[in-house]
Structures are given as C-alpha cells and as structure tokens.
Amino acid sequence: MISTDLSHQTWRDKISNTAQLGGIETAVLDNGPGRGTRIAWINTGTGLRYKVVLDRAMDIADAFYNQHSLAWLSHVGVTSPQPFSDKGIDWLRTFGGGLLTTCGLTHVGGPESDEFGERGIHGQISNIPAEIESIVQPDPVAGKLAMSIAGRMRETRVFGPSLELRRTISGTLGQPYIHIQDEVTNRANTPAPHMLLYHFNFGWPLVDEGTDLIWQGQWQARDGGINADVFKEGNNFRTCPAPLDQHAGGGEAVAFIDVEADHSGQCSAGLYNAKLGFAVALRFRKDQLPWLTNWQHWGKGEYVTGIEPGTHPPIGQAKARAQQSLIFLAPGESRTYDLRVEVLHTEAAIQNFVKPT
C-alpha cells in the first residue's frame, strides 16, 4: 500500500503516469447484454478497485480487494439500462447484483398498486443513466491524492414526481475506501414521496462458510416465507452457512434492523472473513438512514447476502404511507446521504469493528 505521507513516497521520480498508482478510467462495454454501457474503473492503489456503471445510476458492479472478489454478480451481470422495467417483477430481469444497486427514489419494496399509482420492485433509479458532471484524477506528484467522479440522474415525468439524484463517488489514492455522497432533490412543484435503499450485495470469497455478519440493533423477521425460520432467537443467522437446498429458486430470508448508532450518530455494519484476514465495513448516519436490511439467499450457484442501509426497510410505498413513515420532499427540498465502504486489514481496525467498545 502506498503511504499517504508524501515525504515517504517510494515512487517519487520513478513513474511517468499516475495510472501506475491508480486513478479513474472510463470505458464502454462492447459485448453481451451490457453492450454500449458506460463504465468507470476506479483503482485506489491499495488492492481495492471497483467498476462504476455510469449508465445504471452510477451503481457499483465488480469490486475486488487484492485477488478477492467482494461483490456478488448475478447470472446476467451488467446490462444496459431498461427504463421501462418498472412493472411487477421486471426489475429482476436486469438485476446484476454488484457491490451496490440503488433502490428508490420513490418506492422500495415489492410490486404494488393503489390509488397513487402502480410500482414495480424497488423503483426506477437503477435503470437511469447518469449525466457525468466531473472526473477529478489524483495528481500525487503535485500532492493531490483525492479523486472523484460525479453525475446526476433524473427520475422524472411530466406532471411529476420529478426527483434528481446527484451522486459523487470519491476516494483517496493509497487508502482502501469508497465514499458515496448522494443528494436527492425534488425538482417538481408539488411534494414528492421519497424512499431510498442501498442494496449492497456481497459474495464469494468474502462471503463464505464461517464469514461473520456484523451489525447491531433490534431486529424482526420479515413476514411470511422462511424468514422466521432463519431469523429467530437461538439460530446463528450472523454466520454465513454453506449453500442451502431450501434457498433454491426464490428461497430467501430477510430481517429488518433498527440499527444502532455510536455516540456520534454513526452506524457500522458489514462482514468479517477471518480466513481471508480482512473485513468490509459500511459506515452511515442514523439520522439519514435509520434502517438496515439483511437479505440472506444461500442458493447453490446463487450465494449472496445483502446488507442494506435505507430510509425505510423494503416495505413499499403503500405500507410506509399507511404507517405515516413515508418521506415527502417539498418542492425544491433536498436530502443528503453519506456512506463509506472500508476494507479493514489491520488487526486493531478489525477488532474495533467486530467488537466495538
């Protein structure tokens, strides 16, 4: 790993191009279901590198730490955006998994229909391409290690609702983290419902038999299915099992967690694989994202767990409206969300994450 102390840079006077250390490279996929889709590879220079899918809400697909994949990728992988896959379960046809799929901006949950409209699974935002506004490359020779890419997505229609997501993904050359800052703004002239969930999808080899799932808070199993068979007192649902026959097809278990925050209001969740010797931590603020969802789908050949901060659990707009928890953004109103994905590789950092004081 490169030191962030410029006075001790061993690469000084030995490189011609910053790309030898890291940075941001944009490209267009030219084959398969993602043909024509814009992407950006971001290399932090620490072993952490990841693919941002610019045409899918700047979500993150592949992610690696050294030789180890962090993310689960579905059978279909990256596809081009499908702006009209917003009915029923059509969203699942192009759900590529990846490190992050954004859900919302007005609905998070299963398909539903009521007097306020028809809504498919998890909303429309992940099928909206970004208008890229800036790319900032690091310049270590000049002492500038920060790098970022920023863009905006518009989830809009005539007569509304019209919500805009401005996303900035940033990092520091030589440090193994991803910082995501989102700003959601109502651009319409009437109030707009708002729900948002960050669907982080972790896979093998980070997720393996014995990997620990890390989160704190009061939890409850989602109603129905096999949820209560997994998420129940006395069952070790915080340790990843081997693939399970009962999770074939649509077998899955989900818990909703009223996540705990530390004294500064920050929440932490993630995974620790002792065999690989590192952990991945998600950091976010309780006042921005008060809920956490844990999705467990241990199917053979479809082996994944989701750790998902959100404004709500994925209960859907109708239920949130009935519970009076649905957020409404006034015309011109914005909300900001900050998340950080960190790779922890020192014993002290891992223990502080796994066993916080």
C-alpha positions as CSV (number, residue, x, y, z in Angstrom):
1,M,0.0,0.0,0.0
2,I,1.3,3.5,-0.8
3,S,1.8,5.8,2.1
4,T,-0.3,8.9,2.2
5,D,2.7,10.8,3.6
6,L,4.2,12.4,0.5
7,S,7.6,12.8,2.2
8,H,8.0,9.0,2.2
9,Q,6.8,8.2,-1.3
10,T,9.0,5.4,-2.7
11,W,7.6,6.0,-6.2
12,R,8.9,9.6,-6.4
13,D,10.9,10.2,-9.6
14,K,10.1,6.6,-10.7
15,I,6.8,6.9,-12.5
16,S,5.8,8.6,-15.8
17,N,2.0,8.2,-15.5
18,T,-0.3,8.4,-12.4
19,A,-2.2,5.3,-13.7
20,Q,0.8,3.2,-12.4
21,L,-0.5,4.1,-8.9
22,G,-4.2,4.3,-9.5
23,G,-7.0,6.6,-10.7
24,I,-10.2,6.6,-12.8
25,E,-10.5,5.0,-16.2
26,T,-13.8,5.3,-18.2
27,A,-14.8,2.9,-21.0
28,V,-17.8,1.5,-22.9
29,L,-18.7,-2.2,-22.8
30,D,-18.8,-3.7,-26.3
31,N,-20.2,-7.2,-25.9
32,G,-23.1,-9.1,-24.3
33,P,-26.2,-7.7,-22.6
34,G,-24.2,-4.7,-21.4
35,R,-23.0,-3.6,-24.9
36,G,-22.9,0.1,-25.2
37,T,-23.0,0.7,-21.4
38,R,-20.6,3.3,-20.0
39,I,-18.5,2.3,-17.0
40,A,-15.6,3.7,-14.9
41,W,-12.9,1.5,-13.3
42,I,-11.6,3.1,-10.1
43,N,-8.3,1.9,-8.7
44,T,-7.4,3.1,-5.2
45,G,-3.8,1.8,-5.4
46,T,-4.3,-0.3,-2.3
47,G,-5.7,-3.5,-3.8
48,L,-9.3,-2.1,-3.7
49,R,-10.6,-1.5,-7.2
50,Y,-14.2,-1.4,-8.5
51,K,-16.4,-0.8,-11.5
52,V,-18.9,2.1,-11.5
53,V,-21.7,1.5,-14.1
54,L,-22.4,5.1,-15.2
55,D,-25.5,4.1,-17.2
56,R,-27.1,2.4,-14.2
57,A,-27.3,5.2,-11.7
58,M,-23.6,5.1,-11.1
59,D,-24.1,1.9,-9.2
60,I,-21.1,-0.4,-8.5
61,A,-20.8,-3.8,-10.1
62,D,-17.5,-5.7,-9.7
63,A,-15.3,-4.9,-6.7
64,F,-12.1,-6.5,-5.6
65,Y,-9.6,-6.4,-2.8
66,N,-6.3,-7.8,-4.0
67,Q,-7.3,-11.1,-5.7
68,H,-10.6,-11.4,-3.7
69,S,-14.0,-10.5,-5.1
70,L,-16.2,-8.6,-2.6
71,A,-19.4,-8.5,-4.7
72,W,-22.0,-11.0,-5.8
73,L,-22.7,-10.8,-9.5
74,S,-26.0,-12.3,-10.8
75,H,-26.2,-14.6,-13.8
76,V,-26.9,-11.7,-16.1
77,G,-24.2,-9.3,-14.8
78,V,-24.1,-5.8,-16.1
79,T,-26.9,-4.9,-18.6
80,S,-27.8,-1.8,-20.4
81,P,-30.5,0.3,-18.6
82,Q,-34.1,-0.7,-19.1
83,P,-36.1,2.4,-18.3
84,F,-39.5,0.7,-18.6
85,S,-38.7,-2.3,-16.4
86,D,-40.8,-0.7,-13.7
87,K,-43.8,-3.1,-13.6
88,G,-44.3,-6.1,-11.4
89,I,-41.1,-8.1,-11.1
90,D,-39.5,-7.0,-14.4
91,W,-36.7,-5.3,-12.3
92,L,-35.3,-8.7,-11.5
93,R,-34.6,-9.5,-15.2
94,T,-31.7,-6.9,-15.2
95,F,-30.7,-7.0,-11.6
96,G,-27.0,-7.6,-11.9
97,G,-26.3,-7.7,-8.2
98,G,-22.9,-6.0,-7.9
99,L,-21.5,-4.3,-4.8
100,L,-24.2,-1.7,-4.9
101,T,-27.6,-1.4,-6.6
102,T,-29.6,1.7,-5.6
103,C,-33.3,1.2,-4.9
104,G,-35.9,4.1,-5.0
105,L,-36.3,7.0,-5.3
106,T,-40.0,6.9,-4.5
107,H,-40.5,3.2,-3.8
108,V,-38.5,0.5,-2.1
109,G,-40.1,-3.0,-1.8
110,G,-42.2,-5.4,-3.8
111,P,-44.6,-4.6,-6.6
112,E,-47.8,-2.9,-5.6
113,S,-50.7,-0.8,-7.0
114,D,-53.0,1.6,-5.3
115,E,-54.8,4.9,-5.9
116,F,-51.4,6.7,-6.1
117,G,-50.2,4.5,-9.0
118,E,-48.5,1.2,-9.9
119,R,-45.0,0.5,-8.7
120,G,-42.6,-2.3,-9.6
121,I,-39.9,-3.8,-7.4
122,H,-37.5,-1.3,-5.9
123,G,-38.4,1.6,-8.2
124,Q,-36.7,3.1,-11.2
125,I,-33.5,4.8,-10.3
126,S,-31.1,1.9,-11.0
127,N,-32.2,2.0,-14.7
128,I,-31.4,5.6,-15.2
129,P,-28.2,6.7,-16.9
130,A,-26.0,9.4,-15.4
131,E,-25.1,12.8,-16.8
132,I,-21.5,12.9,-15.8
133,E,-20.5,16.3,-14.5
134,S,-16.9,15.9,-13.4
135,I,-14.0,13.5,-13.1
136,V,-11.1,14.5,-10.8
137,Q,-8.0,12.5,-11.2
138,P,-5.3,12.2,-8.5
139,D,-2.0,14.0,-9.0
140,P,0.4,12.6,-6.5
141,V,3.4,14.4,-7.9
142,A,1.6,17.7,-7.0
143,G,0.5,16.3,-3.7
144,K,-3.1,15.8,-4.7
145,L,-4.3,12.3,-3.7
146,A,-8.1,12.9,-3.9
147,M,-10.1,11.5,-6.8
148,S,-13.8,11.6,-7.6
149,I,-16.5,11.1,-10.3
150,A,-19.8,13.0,-10.1
151,G,-23.0,12.8,-12.1
152,R,-26.8,13.3,-11.8
153,M,-29.7,11.1,-12.6
154,R,-33.3,12.4,-13.2
155,E,-36.2,10.2,-12.3
156,T,-38.9,12.3,-13.8
157,R,-42.1,12.6,-15.9
158,V,-44.4,15.4,-16.9
159,F,-46.7,16.4,-14.0
160,G,-44.3,14.7,-11.6
161,P,-42.9,13.3,-9.5
162,S,-39.5,14.6,-10.6
163,L,-36.7,13.7,-8.4
164,E,-33.0,14.2,-9.1
165,L,-30.1,12.2,-7.6
166,R,-26.7,13.8,-7.7
167,R,-24.1,11.2,-6.8
168,T,-20.4,11.7,-6.1
169,I,-18.1,8.7,-5.6
170,S,-14.8,9.7,-4.2
171,G,-11.6,8.3,-2.6
172,T,-8.0,8.9,-1.7
173,L,-5.2,7.3,-3.6
174,G,-3.5,5.0,-1.1
175,Q,-6.5,4.4,1.1
176,P,-8.9,1.4,0.7
177,Y,-12.3,3.0,1.0
178,I,-15.2,4.2,-1.2
179,H,-17.1,7.4,-0.2
180,I,-20.6,7.8,-1.7
181,Q,-22.4,11.1,-1.3
182,D,-25.9,11.4,-2.7
183,E,-28.2,14.4,-2.8
184,V,-31.8,13.8,-3.7
185,T,-33.8,16.9,-4.8
186,N,-37.5,17.4,-5.7
187,R,-37.5,19.4,-8.9
188,A,-41.2,19.4,-9.3
189,N,-43.7,22.0,-8.0
190,T,-45.6,19.5,-5.8
191,P,-44.5,17.3,-2.8
192,A,-43.0,14.0,-3.8
193,P,-42.8,10.7,-1.9
194,H,-39.3,9.5,-1.2
195,M,-37.8,6.1,-0.2
196,L,-34.2,5.1,-0.7
197,L,-32.3,1.8,0.0
198,Y,-28.6,1.0,-0.7
199,H,-28.7,-2.7,-1.8
200,F,-25.1,-3.8,-1.1
201,N,-24.6,-7.4,-2.4
202,F,-21.7,-9.4,-1.0
203,G,-20.4,-12.6,-2.5
204,W,-17.7,-15.3,-2.5
205,P,-15.0,-15.4,-1.4
206,L,-15.7,-12.6,1.1
207,V,-18.9,-14.4,1.8
208,D,-18.1,-18.0,2.6
209,E,-18.8,-20.6,5.3
210,G,-17.9,-19.0,8.6
211,T,-17.9,-15.4,7.5
212,D,-19.3,-13.2,10.3
213,L,-22.1,-10.7,9.6
214,I,-21.6,-7.6,11.7
215,W,-24.5,-5.3,12.7
216,Q,-26.1,-4.1,16.0
217,G,-29.7,-3.3,16.7
218,Q,-33.2,-4.6,17.4
219,W,-34.4,-6.9,14.5
220,Q,-37.5,-8.6,13.3
221,A,-38.0,-11.1,10.6
222,R,-40.0,-10.0,7.5
223,D,-43.5,-11.5,7.5
224,G,-44.1,-14.8,5.6
225,G,-41.9,-17.2,3.8
226,I,-39.0,-18.8,5.6
227,N,-37.9,-15.5,7.2
228,A,-38.9,-16.5,10.7
229,D,-37.3,-20.0,10.3
230,V,-33.9,-18.2,9.9
231,F,-34.2,-15.1,11.9
232,K,-35.2,-16.5,15.3
233,E,-33.7,-16.5,18.7
234,G,-31.2,-19.3,19.1
235,N,-30.4,-19.6,15.4
236,N,-26.9,-18.5,14.4
237,F,-28.0,-16.2,11.5
238,R,-25.0,-14.0,11.9
239,T,-22.6,-16.6,10.5
240,C,-22.7,-17.5,6.8
241,P,-23.6,-21.2,6.1
242,A,-22.8,-23.5,3.2
243,P,-25.2,-23.3,0.3
244,L,-28.7,-24.5,1.3
245,D,-31.2,-26.6,-0.7
246,Q,-34.1,-24.7,0.8
247,H,-32.8,-21.5,-0.7
248,A,-33.1,-22.8,-4.3
249,G,-35.2,-20.7,-6.6
250,G,-36.8,-17.9,-4.6
251,G,-35.8,-19.2,-1.2
252,E,-34.6,-16.2,0.9
253,A,-34.7,-14.8,4.4
254,V,-34.9,-11.1,5.3
255,A,-34.7,-9.2,8.6
256,F,-35.4,-5.6,9.3
257,I,-33.0,-4.0,11.8
258,D,-33.4,-0.8,13.8
259,V,-29.7,-0.2,13.5
260,E,-27.8,1.1,16.5
261,A,-25.5,4.2,16.2
262,D,-22.5,5.2,18.2
263,H,-22.2,8.4,20.3
264,S,-21.6,10.4,17.1
265,G,-24.6,9.1,15.3
266,Q,-22.7,6.8,13.0
267,C,-23.8,3.2,12.3
268,S,-21.5,0.4,11.2
269,A,-22.3,-2.9,9.5
270,G,-20.5,-5.4,7.3
271,L,-18.7,-8.7,7.1
272,Y,-15.5,-10.3,8.5
273,N,-13.8,-13.2,6.9
274,A,-11.2,-14.5,9.3
275,K,-9.8,-16.9,6.7
276,L,-9.0,-14.1,4.3
277,G,-7.9,-11.8,7.1
278,F,-9.9,-8.7,6.3
279,A,-13.3,-7.1,6.9
280,V,-15.5,-4.8,4.9
281,A,-17.3,-2.1,6.9
282,L,-20.2,0.1,5.8
283,R,-20.5,3.4,7.7
284,F,-23.5,5.6,7.5
285,R,-25.5,8.0,9.7
286,K,-28.6,7.0,11.7
287,D,-30.3,10.3,11.1
288,Q,-30.0,9.8,7.3
289,L,-30.5,6.1,7.0
290,P,-32.2,4.7,10.2
291,W,-32.9,1.2,8.9
292,L,-30.8,-1.8,7.9
293,T,-32.0,-4.8,6.0
294,N,-30.2,-8.1,6.0
295,W,-31.0,-10.3,2.9
296,Q,-29.8,-13.9,3.0
297,H,-30.0,-16.0,-0.1
298,W,-27.8,-19.1,0.2
299,G,-28.9,-20.9,-3.0
300,K,-26.4,-23.2,-4.9
301,G,-24.8,-21.1,-7.6
302,E,-26.6,-18.0,-6.3
303,Y,-24.9,-17.5,-2.9
304,V,-25.3,-13.9,-1.6
305,T,-26.1,-11.8,1.4
306,G,-27.3,-8.2,1.2
307,I,-26.5,-5.6,3.9
308,E,-28.7,-2.6,3.0
309,P,-29.0,0.8,4.8
310,G,-32.1,2.7,3.9
311,T,-34.6,5.4,4.8
312,H,-37.1,2.5,5.3
313,P,-37.0,-1.3,5.3
314,P,-38.3,-2.5,1.9
315,I,-41.9,-2.4,2.9
316,G,-43.2,-0.5,-0.1
317,Q,-44.6,3.0,-0.5
318,A,-48.2,1.9,0.3
319,K,-47.3,0.4,3.7
320,A,-45.0,3.3,4.6
321,R,-47.8,5.7,3.7
322,A,-50.2,3.7,6.0
323,Q,-47.6,3.8,8.8
324,Q,-47.1,7.5,8.3
325,S,-43.4,6.9,7.8
326,L,-43.3,7.8,4.1
327,I,-41.0,10.8,3.5
328,F,-42.3,13.7,1.4
329,L,-39.9,16.2,-0.1
330,A,-41.3,19.7,-0.7
331,P,-40.7,21.4,-4.0
332,G,-37.0,22.3,-4.1
333,E,-36.2,20.3,-0.9
334,S,-33.1,18.2,-0.8
335,R,-31.8,15.3,1.4
336,T,-28.2,14.3,1.6
337,Y,-26.9,10.8,2.3
338,D,-23.2,9.8,3.1
339,L,-21.9,6.3,3.0
340,R,-18.4,4.9,3.3
341,V,-17.3,1.4,2.3
342,E,-14.0,0.5,4.0
343,V,-11.6,-2.5,3.7
344,L,-10.1,-3.2,7.2
345,H,-6.9,-5.2,7.1
346,T,-5.1,-4.4,10.4
347,E,-5.9,-6.5,13.5
348,A,-6.7,-3.3,15.5
349,A,-9.1,-2.0,13.0
350,I,-10.8,-5.4,12.5
351,Q,-11.2,-5.9,16.3
352,N,-12.6,-2.5,16.8
353,F,-15.2,-3.2,14.1
354,V,-16.1,-6.7,15.2
355,K,-16.1,-5.9,18.9
356,P,-16.8,-2.2,19.3
357,T,-16.3,-0.6,22.7
